[in-house]
């Protein structure tokens, strides 16, 4: 492995063995000068009785879940062999290798080395509900895995397998090392971050972070660093030791840029802003019609173009008029549309949403017949089709029944696939919906059909005008019990990880504008195709301000979309798509 940026760079490995050794060898092979600063030392549990008691009834458990080699060693030291029916799940190759050395059969190891990926793997397999899980871990281990498995329906018993002690580090020596320049700190766990902070003390740790750059593995480790007031310079993608080495190389490049500041008057950034040609040539973010997806609303009938009062310029369209509007957008360079349907009738089960002759399948067939090169996405949800306006079936108590809804969502996706959709886009926010849809599509011969998952969809006030357009407002209550809570960011990463593990090909953040931080974190963490939906409220706010002469509509729309792209979105869903495509073409002709 070669990473030129690491040649001669001091790279700090903060983990102890057995992770430190493999990571150090990979860094040295890349040319780095490795410094081992272990931030944790392992000690026996404060009270060994709970661990002994749990291991005494090991045969009662379905799964043994371990997230560190130390947990493996703690169990193996007390149990000679595992019960035959007990399955083992491990986070990371080092943990899995330790388990195999102990003679265990390892049944599940996620591709990425963090707890969220393990939880997502259980979600994709669908075998957590009702399972009894033993989780032996260190006293400082994050709650990500047990909490995530419990959320999937598992009964989790967490016991302390070892204590994490803090070794002493020489703060003056570490600061002196940083002062030499070109120092990268690597962190493979939240405890490593907290351990280094505790070992050095707040002042010395802050000084070290100011002088060095940082590379981390996994979203919880990145968040631990942010809690200490620092932003990671690079996040491993994928979350493996190889990914961490690549992240360390990117962090070294960032450090090099910081170490050579530009000075005035030699450096004048304005030189490259002098005219439109220069600005276009050095633009770091570009917006193209090819980035856009145009939402359309299909209604029964013919010759219908009913304006949506709260969304000027948006219409409910009969299929004949919808084809015309899609043709107009496609002729301007818009490559894709996403369809929402308003059915002839609604019922408590939302049956029109998964009928083969429903409004959306009919619209798909018409579009593919007339515009075969247009990509047609189909939104998958039941809210437009249920008489109560919620996104799934209801229990007798009026709550949305997650698991009973999954087969209906899969039926809807299958109906759209059979009609010729180029992608299905589940927006319902039911747990496990991507796995259910993927399994159904694969079984029915649609293994190549992409799934665009509304992975981080927030319960937002910005959806108001859409509910007029789709006639999908809830008859009672709201959707906060299944859509995400706006204050939460870590939860968004867990949702995205679950959807990717379940088979999503593209993940989406919705809304876009108020959640650009989420777009950025999703893209940086997962490095997968990422879409963002500029929703109806964002559209209508700009339209209202422009109608009052308060803003320049064209400039504001383009700036808002560039901001979404700059945050990390590869694809933007926007009601402005045809206008934007025309504006961009106009600009290109100048």
C-alpha positions in Angstrom: 0.0 0.0 0.0 1.4 3.4 -0.9 0.1 6.8 0.2 2.6 9.4 -0.7 1.2 11.9 1.7 2.2 9.7 4.6 5.9 9.6 3.8 7.8 10.8 6.8 4.7 11.9 8.6 4.3 11.0 12.3 1.1 9.1 12.8 -0.1 8.4 16.3 -1.8 5.0 17.0 -4.0 5.4 20.0 -5.3 1.9 20.3 -3.7 -0.9 22.3 -3.0 -4.4 21.0 -4.3 -6.3 19.1 -5.6 -3.4 16.9 -2.4 -1.3 17.2 -0.2 -3.9 15.6 -2.1 -4.4 12.3 -2.7 -0.7 12.0 0.9 0.2 12.7 2.2 -2.3 10.1 -0.1 -0.8 7.5 0.9 2.7 8.3 4.6 1.8 8.2 4.1 0.1 4.8 2.7 3.4 3.6 5.8 5.3 4.7 4.6 6.8 8.0 6.6 7.2 11.1 4.4 5.4 13.7 4.1 6.6 17.3 2.3 4.3 19.7 0.4 6.2 22.4 -2.0 3.7 23.8 -4.8 5.5 25.6 -6.4 2.6 27.4 -5.1 -0.2 29.6 -7.2 -3.2 30.4 -8.0 -4.4 33.9 -10.4 -7.1 35.3 -14.0 -6.1 35.9 -14.7 -4.3 39.2 -17.2 -7.0 40.0 -16.6 -10.3 38.1 -19.8 -11.9 39.5 -22.3 -10.6 36.8 -20.0 -11.8 34.0 -19.6 -15.2 35.6 -23.3 -15.5 36.2 -24.1 -14.6 32.5 -21.5 -17.1 31.2 -23.0 -19.7 33.5 -26.2 -19.6 31.6 -24.6 -19.1 28.2 -26.8 -21.8 26.7 -29.9 -19.6 27.2 -28.6 -17.0 24.7 -29.0 -17.0 20.9 -26.1 -14.6 20.2 -22.8 -13.6 21.7 -21.9 -10.1 20.5 -18.3 -8.9 20.9 -16.9 -5.6 19.8 -13.3 -6.0 21.0 -10.6 -8.6 21.3 -10.5 -7.9 25.0 -14.1 -9.0 25.4 -13.3 -12.2 23.5 -10.3 -12.8 25.9 -12.5 -12.2 28.9 -15.0 -14.7 27.9 -12.5 -17.3 26.6 -10.6 -17.2 29.9 -13.8 -18.3 31.7 -15.5 -20.6 29.1 -13.6 -23.5 27.4 -16.2 -24.0 24.6 -19.3 -22.2 23.5 -22.7 -24.0 23.3 -23.3 -25.4 19.8 -26.4 -23.3 19.1 -24.8 -20.0 20.2 -24.0 -17.7 17.3 -21.2 -15.1 17.5 -21.2 -11.7 15.9 -18.0 -9.5 16.0 -17.1 -5.9 15.0 -13.8 -5.7 13.1 -11.3 -8.2 11.8 -9.2 -8.0 14.9 -12.1 -9.0 17.1 -13.2 -11.8 14.7 -9.6 -13.1 14.5 -9.4 -13.2 18.3 -12.7 -15.1 18.4 -11.4 -17.6 15.8 -8.2 -18.1 17.8 -10.4 -18.9 20.8 -12.0 -21.7 18.7 -15.3 -19.9 18.1 -17.2 -20.0 14.9 -17.9 -16.4 13.9 -21.3 -16.1 12.2 -21.5 -12.3 11.5 -18.9 -9.7 10.8 -20.1 -6.5 9.2 -18.0 -5.1 6.3 -17.3 -1.9 8.2 -15.6 -1.7 11.7 -18.1 0.1 13.8 -21.2 -0.7 16.0 -23.7 0.9 13.6 -22.7 -1.5 10.9 -23.2 -4.5 13.1 -26.7 -3.2 14.1 -27.5 -2.7 10.5 -26.3 -6.2 9.6 -28.8 -7.6 12.2 -31.5 -5.3 10.7 -30.8 -6.6 7.2 -30.8 -10.3 8.4 -34.1 -9.8 10.3 -33.1 -12.2 13.1 -32.8 -9.8 16.0 -36.5 -9.7 17.1 -37.0 -12.0 20.1 -33.3 -13.1 20.2 -31.5 -13.2 23.5 -28.1 -11.5 23.1 -25.2 -11.4 25.5 -23.0 -8.4 25.1 -19.8 -8.5 27.2 -17.9 -5.3 26.9 -15.7 -2.8 28.6 -17.0 -0.4 31.2 -16.6 2.5 28.7 -18.0 0.8 25.7 -20.6 2.9 23.8 -24.2 1.9 24.0 -24.6 1.9 20.2 -24.7 -1.9 19.8 -27.0 -2.9 22.8 -29.3 0.0 22.2 -29.5 -0.7 18.4 -30.2 -4.4 18.9 -32.8 -3.6 21.6 -34.5 -1.2 19.1 -34.7 -4.2 16.6 -36.5 -6.2 19.2 -33.7 -8.2 20.8 -33.4 -8.9 24.5 -29.9 -7.7 25.4 -27.9 -8.5 28.5 -24.9 -6.3 28.9 -22.2 -7.3 31.4 -18.9 -5.7 32.2 -16.1 -8.0 30.8 -13.2 -5.7 31.7 -12.4 -2.2 32.9 -10.6 0.4 30.9 -7.9 2.1 32.8 -6.1 5.3 31.7 -2.3 5.0 31.3 -0.2 8.0 31.9 1.2 10.0 29.0 3.9 12.6 29.2 2.0 15.8 28.1 5.2 17.7 27.5 6.6 15.0 25.3 3.5 14.7 23.2 3.3 18.5 22.8 7.0 18.5 21.8 6.3 15.8 19.2 3.4 17.9 17.8 5.6 21.0 17.6 7.9 19.1 15.2 5.1 19.4 12.7 3.4 16.9 10.4 1.6 14.8 13.1 -1.6 12.9 12.4 -3.7 11.4 15.3 -5.7 8.3 14.5 -8.7 7.2 16.6 -10.5 3.9 16.1 -13.0 4.2 18.9 -14.6 6.8 21.1 -12.8 5.5 24.1 -9.5 6.2 22.4 -10.5 9.9 22.0 -11.7 10.2 25.5 -8.6 8.3 26.8 -6.1 10.6 25.1 -8.0 13.6 26.4 -8.0 12.2 29.9 -4.4 11.1 29.8 -3.1 14.6 28.7 -5.6 16.8 30.4 -7.9 19.4 28.7 -5.3 22.1 28.0 -2.6 19.8 26.6 -5.2 17.9 24.5 -6.5 21.1 23.0 -3.0 22.2 22.2 -2.3 18.9 20.6 -5.5 19.0 18.5 -4.6 22.5 17.3 -1.1 21.3 16.1 -2.1 18.0 14.6 -4.6 16.7 12.1 -7.0 13.8 12.9 -8.3 10.7 11.1 -11.1 8.6 12.7 -13.0 5.4 12.0 -16.8 5.3 12.4 -19.5 8.0 13.1 -19.4 7.5 16.9 -15.7 8.1 17.0 -16.1 11.3 14.9 -18.8 12.5 17.3 -16.5 11.8 20.3 -13.9 14.1 18.7 -16.6 16.8 18.1 -17.5 16.6 21.7 -14.0 17.7 22.5 -14.4 20.7 20.1 -12.5 19.3 17.1 -13.8 18.3 13.7 -12.1 15.3 12.1 -9.9 16.1 9.1 -10.8 12.7 7.6 -13.2 9.9 8.3 -12.4 6.4 7.1 -14.5 5.2 4.2 -14.9 2.3 4.3 -14.6 1.9 8.1 -11.8 -0.6 8.0 -8.1 -0.4 8.9 -7.3 0.1 5.2 -9.8 2.9 5.2 -8.2 4.5 8.3 -4.8 4.4 6.7 -6.3 6.2 3.6 -8.0 8.7 6.0 -4.7 9.3 7.7 -3.2 10.2 4.3 -6.0 12.7 3.7 -5.5 14.1 7.1 -1.8 14.6 6.4 -2.7 16.5 3.2 -5.0 18.7 5.3 -2.1 19.3 7.7 0.2 20.2 4.9 -2.3 22.8 3.7 -2.6 24.3 7.2 1.2 24.4 7.6 1.7 26.5 4.5 -0.7 29.5 4.9 -1.1 31.9 2.0 0.2 35.4 2.5 -0.9 38.8 1.2 0.1 40.4 -1.1 1.7 37.5 -3.0 -1.5 35.6 -2.7 -4.7 37.4 -3.9 -7.7 35.1 -4.2 -9.6 37.8 -6.1 -7.4 37.2 -9.2 -9.5 34.1 -10.0 -12.8 35.8 -9.4 -12.3 38.6 -11.9 -14.8 37.4 -14.5 -17.3 34.7 -15.3 -14.9 32.6 -17.3 -12.4 32.4 -14.4 -15.1 31.7 -11.8 -16.5 28.8 -13.9 -13.0 27.4 -14.5 -12.1 27.1 -10.8 -15.6 26.4 -9.4 -15.3 23.7 -6.8 -19.0 22.7 -7.1 -21.0 22.5 -10.3 -24.7 22.3 -10.8 -26.0 20.5 -13.9 -29.4 19.6 -15.2 -28.2 16.0 -15.1 -28.2 16.3 -11.2 -31.9 17.0 -11.0 -35.0 14.9 -10.4 -38.4 16.5 -11.0 -41.4 15.5 -8.7 -44.8 15.2 -10.5 -48.3 14.5 -9.1 -50.6 12.2 -11.1 -54.4 12.3 -10.9 -57.1 10.3 -12.7 -58.9 11.8 -15.7 -57.9 13.6 -18.9 -56.8 17.1 -19.7 -56.4 18.0 -16.1 -53.8 20.5 -14.8 -55.1 21.6 -11.4 -52.9 24.2 -9.7 -51.6 23.5 -6.2 -52.5 26.8 -4.4 -49.6 26.6 -1.9 -47.0 25.8 -4.6 -47.2 28.3 -7.5 -46.3 26.7 -10.8 -46.9 23.1 -9.5 -50.0 21.2 -10.7 -51.8 17.9 -10.2 -51.7 16.4 -13.7 -53.8 13.8 -15.5 -51.5 11.2 -17.2 -51.8 12.8 -20.6 -50.8 16.2 -19.2 -48.1 14.6 -17.0 -46.5 13.1 -20.1 -46.4 16.5 -21.7 -44.8 18.1 -18.7 -42.3 15.3 -18.4 -41.4 15.7 -22.1 -40.9 19.5 -21.6 -38.5 18.8 -18.6 -36.7 16.0 -20.4 -36.2 18.2 -23.5 -34.4 20.7 -21.3 -32.0 18.1 -20.0 -33.7 16.9 -16.8 -33.0 13.1 -16.7 -35.5 11.9 -14.2 -38.9 12.4 -12.6 -40.4 11.0 -9.4 -44.1 10.2 -9.3 -46.6 10.7 -6.6 -50.2 9.5 -7.1 -53.6 10.8 -6.0 -56.0 7.8 -6.4 -59.6 7.5 -7.4 -60.5 6.2 -3.9 -58.8 5.8 -0.5 -59.3 3.1 2.1 -57.7 2.2 5.5 -55.4 -0.3 3.8 -54.2 2.1 1.0 -55.0 -0.6 -1.5 -54.8 1.8 -4.5 -51.1 2.3 -3.7 -50.2 -1.3 -4.6 -52.8 -2.1 -7.3 -51.3 -3.1 -10.6 -53.7 -0.7 -12.4 -53.3 2.1 -9.9 -52.6 5.7 -10.9 -48.8 5.5 -10.6 -48.4 2.2 -12.5 -50.5 3.7 -15.3 -48.5 6.9 -15.3 -45.2 4.9 -15.4 -46.4 2.9 -18.4 -47.4 6.0 -20.3 -44.1 7.8 -19.6 -41.9 4.8 -20.6 -43.9 4.4 -23.8 -43.6 8.0 -24.8 -40.2 8.9 -23.2 -38.1 5.7 -23.0 -34.9 7.6 -22.1 -36.5 9.3 -19.2 -35.7 7.8 -15.8 -38.9 7.2 -13.9 -38.7 6.9 -10.1 -41.8 5.8 -8.1 -42.3 7.0 -4.6 -43.3 4.1 -2.3 -45.6 5.1 0.5 -49.2 4.6 1.5 -50.0 8.1 2.9 -51.6 9.3 -0.4 -53.8 6.2 -0.5 -55.0 5.6 3.0 -58.2 7.2 4.2 -56.5 8.2 7.4 -53.4 9.8 5.7 -50.8 7.8 7.6 -48.0 5.9 5.9 -49.0 2.4 7.0 -51.7 0.2 8.4 -53.1 1.2 11.8 -53.5 -0.9 15.0 -56.8 -0.9 16.9 -55.2 1.9 19.1 -54.5 4.1 16.1 -50.7 3.6 15.9 -49.0 2.8 12.7 -48.2 -1.0 12.6 -44.7 -1.1 11.3 -44.4 -4.8 10.6 -47.8 -5.3 9.1 -47.1 -2.4 6.7 -43.9 -3.9 5.2 -45.6 -6.5 2.9 -47.9 -3.8 1.4 -44.9 -1.5 0.7 -43.2 -4.4 -1.0 -46.3 -5.0 -3.1 -46.4 -1.4 -4.1 -42.8 -1.5 -5.2 -43.4 -4.6 -7.1 -46.4 -3.1 -8.9 -44.2 -0.1 -9.9 -41.4 -2.4 -11.1 -43.8 -4.4 -13.2 -45.1 -1.2 -14.8 -41.5 -0.3 -15.8 -40.2 2.0 -13.1 -36.5 2.7 -13.3 -36.2 3.0 -9.5 -38.4 2.7 -6.4 -38.1 5.2 -3.6 -39.6 4.1 -0.2 -40.4 7.3 1.8 -42.5 5.7 4.6 -39.8 5.4 7.3 -41.0 2.0 8.4 -38.1 0.0 10.0 -37.0 -2.8 7.7 -38.8 -1.6 4.6 -35.8 -1.6 2.3 -35.0 -5.2 3.2 -38.6 -6.2 2.6 -38.7 -4.5 -0.8 -35.3 -5.8 -1.9 -36.3 -9.4 -1.0 -39.6 -9.1 -2.9 -38.0 -7.5 -6.0 -35.2 -10.0 -6.1 -37.6 -12.9 -5.8 -39.8 -11.6 -8.6 -37.0 -11.1 -11.1 -36.2 -7.4 -10.5 -32.8 -7.8 -8.8 -31.3 -5.1 -11.0 -33.9 -2.4 -10.0 -32.3 0.3 -7.8 -33.8 1.3 -4.5 -33.6 5.0 -3.6 -34.2 5.1 0.2 -35.5 8.1 2.0 -33.0 7.1 4.7 -32.9 10.3 6.8 -36.4 11.7 6.5 -37.3 14.2 9.2 -40.7 15.0 10.7 -40.6 18.5 9.2 -42.8 21.6 9.0 -41.4 22.1 5.5 -43.8 19.4 4.1 -47.0 21.5 4.4 -47.5 22.4 0.8 -46.7 18.9 -0.4 -49.6 17.6 1.6 -51.8 19.9 -0.4 -50.4 18.6 -3.6 -50.5 14.9 -2.7 -53.7 15.2 -0.6 -51.9 13.2 2.1 -52.3 15.2 5.3 -53.0 12.9 8.3 -56.6 12.8 9.4 -55.4 12.8 13.0 -52.1 13.1 14.9 -48.8 13.5 13.0 -45.9 11.4 11.7 -43.4 12.1 14.5 -43.6 8.5 15.8 -42.0 7.2 12.6 -40.3 10.1 10.9 -37.1 11.4 12.4 -36.8 14.0 15.2 -35.2 17.2 13.8 -32.6 17.6 16.7 -31.0 14.2 15.9 -27.9 13.8 13.7 -26.4 10.5 14.9 -29.7 8.8 14.4 -29.6 9.8 10.8 -26.3 8.0 10.3 -27.8 4.9 12.0 -30.8 5.1 9.7 -28.6 5.4 6.6 -26.4 2.5 7.7 -29.4 0.3 8.2 -30.8 1.1 4.7 -27.5 0.5 3.0 -27.1 -2.9 4.8 -30.7 -3.8 3.7 -29.9 -3.1 0.1 -30.4 0.6 -0.7 -28.5 1.8 -3.8 -29.0 5.5 -3.2 -29.8 7.2 0.2 -31.7 10.4 0.6 -31.9 13.2 3.1 -35.2 15.1 3.3 -35.6 18.1 3.6 -32.4 19.4 2.0 -31.9 23.0 2.9 -32.4 22.9 6.7 -30.4 19.6 6.9 -27.2 20.4 4.9 -25.1 19.2 7.9 -26.8 15.8 7.6 -26.2 15.7 3.9 -22.5 16.4 4.5 -22.1 13.8 7.3 -23.9 11.1 5.3 -21.7 11.7 2.3 -18.5 11.8 4.3 -19.4 8.8 6.4 -20.7 6.4 3.8 -19.3 7.7 0.4 -22.3 6.3 -1.4 -24.6 8.0 -3.9 -26.6 10.6 -1.9 -29.7 12.4 -2.9 -31.3 15.4 -1.2 -34.9 16.6 -1.6 -35.5 20.3 -1.8 -39.1 20.0 -0.4 -42.3 21.9 -1.0 -41.8 24.3 1.9 -38.4 25.4 0.6 -39.9 25.8 -2.9 -42.9 27.8 -1.7 -40.8 30.1 0.6 -38.7 31.2 -2.4 -41.8 31.5 -4.6 -43.5 33.7 -2.0 -40.5 35.9 -1.5 -40.0 36.3 -5.2 -43.6 37.2 -5.8 -43.3 40.0 -3.3 -40.2 41.3 -5.0 -38.0 40.6 -1.9 -35.5 38.3 -3.7 -34.2 37.5 -7.1 -35.9 34.1 -7.7 -33.4 32.8 -10.3 -30.3 33.7 -8.2 -31.8 32.4 -5.0 -32.9 29.1 -6.5 -29.5 28.5 -8.1 -27.6 29.4 -5.0 -29.8 27.1 -2.9 -29.2 24.2 -5.2 -25.4 24.8 -5.4 -25.4 24.8 -1.6 -27.1 21.4 -1.6 -24.6 20.1 -4.0 -21.7 21.6 -2.1 -22.9 19.9 1.1 -22.3 16.5 -0.7 -25.5 15.7 -2.6 -25.0 13.9 -5.9 -28.7 14.2 -6.9 -31.2 16.9 -6.0 -35.0 16.5 -6.1 -36.5 19.9 -6.8 -39.7 21.4 -8.1 -37.6 24.0 -9.9 -36.0 21.3 -12.1 -37.3 22.5 -15.6 -36.6 26.2 -14.8 -33.1 25.4 -13.5 -32.3 23.3 -16.6 -33.4 26.2 -18.8 -31.4 28.8 -16.8 -28.3 26.6 -16.9 -28.6 26.2 -20.7 -29.1 29.9 -21.1 -26.0 30.6 -19.0 -24.0 28.1 -21.1 -24.9 29.9 -24.3 -23.6 33.2 -23.1 
